Amino acid sequence: GRITTLGRGGSDTTAVAFAAAFDAERCDIYTDVDGVYTTDPRISEKARKLDRIAFEEMLELASLGAKVLQTRSVELAMRYGVKLRVLSSFEEMSDEAGTLVCAEEDIVESNVVSGVAYSRDEAKMTLISVADRPGIAAAIFGPLSEAGVNVDMIVQNISEEGRTDMTFSCPTDQVSRAERAMQDAKKNGDINYHDLVADTDVAKVSVVGIGMRSHAGVAAKMFTALKDEGVNIKVITTSEIKISVLIDRKYLELAVQALHDAFELEKAI
């Protein structure tokens, strides 16, 4: 056989792999927390422990910064249909303990939004005045990919006189790598831009919930809650069960608390 290093979260992934191989009904993951919460209890004292959460929701929360479970373990559990239960290593075992991560059809009722996640380690980068032509996106994001830059949000402004601005976000520790990739692409003549502006004083806040598939108005409620607290949105991105925004980092905790209150996540259905 071949020896490999599983990396962070490797024990979770290994446990799920064994559970799948043995066709186990459930895999219990013991951690230093007693379950999955609607948000970080250190930021909102109203955070509530969830009894159940869907695989898709847990996967989104894990990828957005929630550190309860590693992303690979959730992906594996979802692929093989292995239910996960997140439990505390320091509390007495009971049938009601922890949070069950399961298929959507195993959840009878849930809030439209299940949780609010955040990430402090975000940077916003903007290429000023790039040519608005076919292939420009590939010319920008190809070199970034080759440089190992994990691009998240992408926004292209309205074109004026054949030029446009392209904004994207990436982890703060990859900013210098992204800058070098863009400078090299410009030097090679692949792209031409007036300036590259990096803002490392931003954070990402997201709301996640499978209920978004069937309920309208989630984005409006989210944006209104942030507006009422004077929080300006810099970038927006969405998926079927997630809405993420990039904001000034100094407003991170305020934004998380406001969104948790707006969606009344302290209340269980």
N, C-alpha and C positions, 0 to 999 in steps of 0.2 A: 504494500500500500504506500501511499504518499502522505507525508506529514505536512500539515498546513497550520497556519495561525489564523484563528477565527476573528481575533480583534475584539473591540469593545462590544459587549452584548453577546459574546460568543457562547456563554453558558446558557443564556435564554434560547438562542438559536439551536444549540445542541439538544436541549431538553425538548423543544418542539419537534425536532427531527426524530428523536427517539420515540416520542409519543405517536408521531405519524407512522413510523415503521412498525410499532407494536399495535397499531390501530386502537389506540387508547381513546376513551370518550372525552377526556379532558387532561390538560397539562396545567399544573399549579406552579406559578412562579412566585417565589418568596423574595421580597425586596425590603428596603428600609422604609417603605410607605405602606399604608393599609388599603390602598386601592387607587383607582383613577378618579381624579377630582374634576369638577367643572372648570376650574382654573387653578393657578398656583395659590395655595392657601397663604403663602407668605405675602402675597399682594392683596388678595381679597379675603377678609375674614368671613365672608358669606359663602366661600367655596364649599360645595357639597360633594360628598363621595357618591359616585354613580354605582347603582346596583348592576347595571348591564350597559354595554356599549358595543356597537357594531364593529366588525373588523375594519370596514372602510373608514369609519370615524377614528378609530384608534390609530390606523395607519397614517391618516392625515395629521392627527395630533402629534404623533411621534416624529414625523418628518418636519413639523413646524416648530419643534423645540421641546415638546413634552418629553421628559426623560424617564418616564416610568418603565417603558418597554423600548427595546431597540427595534428599529424599523424592520430589519431582516427577519426577526423572530415573528413579527406580526404578518409579514408577507407569506412566510412559510406556513403559519397556522391557517391563514385564509385560503391558501392554495390547496391544502390537504383537509380542510374542514375540521381542524383540531381546536376545540374550545380552550380558551386560556382563562385562568383565574389568577388575578393579581392579589397577593396577600402579604401581610406584614410578618416578618420573621420574629417579631417581638410580641405578638398578640396571640391570645388563645384561639384555637381553631373552632369555627362554628359554621353552620350551613349558610348563615347570612354574611359571613366575613368576606371582605375583599370585593373586587369588581370582576364580573364575568364578561369576557370579550368573546362575542359569538356572531353568528350570521344574523343578518337583518331580520329574517323571518322568525327568529327566536325571540324578538323583542316585540311585545304586544303593543305597548305605548311608550312614547318618548317625547321629550321636548323637541320643538322645531330645531333649535340650536342645542347641541349637547355640551359644547365647551368653548372656552376662549384660550387660545394659545399665543405665545409670543416668542420673539427671538431678538436679543440685543445685538447680536454679532452680524449686522447687516450694513452694507454700503450701497449707496446709489451713485451710479456713474452715468454721465451724459456726454455723448459725442455731439458737439455743436457744429451745425452746418455741414452735414454729409450729403453727398449726391443722392437725390431721390430717383433711383433707377432700378430696373429689374436686377436682382442678384446682390443688392447692397447688403441685405440682411445676412446672406450666406457669407459675404466677404468679411463681415464683422464677426459673426458668431462662430464661423469656422476656425479662425485663429484662436479665439477664446477657448473653444473646445480642445484644440490641440495643446493649448497651454495648461489644460487641467482646471480651468475656471468654471465653477458651478454657477451658471446663470439661472436666476429664478424669474423675477418679474421683467417684462419687456414692454416698453411703450414707445411708439413712434408718433411724433407730432405731425400736425397738418403741414403739408409741403407749401413752401413759398418760393417762387422763381426757381424751381428745380432743386431746392435744398431743403433739408429737414433736420430735426434733432432726434437722436435715438438714445433712449434711456433704458438702463437695465440695472438690476441689483445682483449682488454677489456677496459671499462672506467677506468680512473685513480683512481677514488674513490672506485674501487672494487679490486684494486691490493692486499691489505692486506688480503681480504677475499679469493682471489684466492690462495695466498701463503699458508694460513692456510689449505685450502681444499687439496692442493697438499701434504703438509707436513703430514696431517692426513692419506691420501691415501697411502703414502709411509710407514708410521708407521704401518698401518694395513696390509701391504704386498700386496696391490692391484697393486701398480706400484713401479718400482725402477728406479731412475735416479741419475745421478752424481751431477747435480746442477740445480738450478732454477734461471734464470737471468731475472730481470725486468728492462725495459727501459721506464721511464715515460717522456722522453724528445722527444716524437714523435707526429706527427699530421697526420690526414687522409685527403687526397684531392681526390675528385671524379669528374668525368664528367658524365653527365646524358643526355640521349636523345633517343627518340623512333626511330630516324633515324638509330641507330646502328643496328637495325634488318635487314636492307636492304643495308647497306653500309659497305664495307671493309676498313681497314686501320686506323680506329679510334685509336686503341691501339698503332700502330706504330707512329702515329702523336703525341699522348700524351707522349709516352716515349722519342721521339726525342726532343720535346719541353723541357722536364725536363732535358735531357742530355745536351742540349745546354746551360742551365743555371747552370750546375754543380750540379744538385740535384740528389742525390743517392736514389734509390728506395729500401726499405727494405722488403716490403711485397706487393703482388698484389692479388686482388680478383675481379671477374667479375660476372655480371649477363647479362641478355638479353639486358638491356638498360643502364647499368652502368659499369664503370671501376673505382675502388678505389685503391689508393696506400698509403702506410705508408712511411713517410719521416721524416727527422729531423725537429723538430718544428721550428727551426730558419729559415728554408727555406719556411715556409708556405705561407707568403704573396707573395714572389717571384714566387712560384709555381702556385698560383692562377692567378696571373697576366700573367704569361707565357702561361698558358693553355687558358685563356680567349683570348689572342692575337692570339695564334696558330689556334684556331677554329673560329676566327673572329666573336665572338659573339656580337660585337658592331653593326654588320650589320644585318639587317632584310632581309629575302628573299622577 
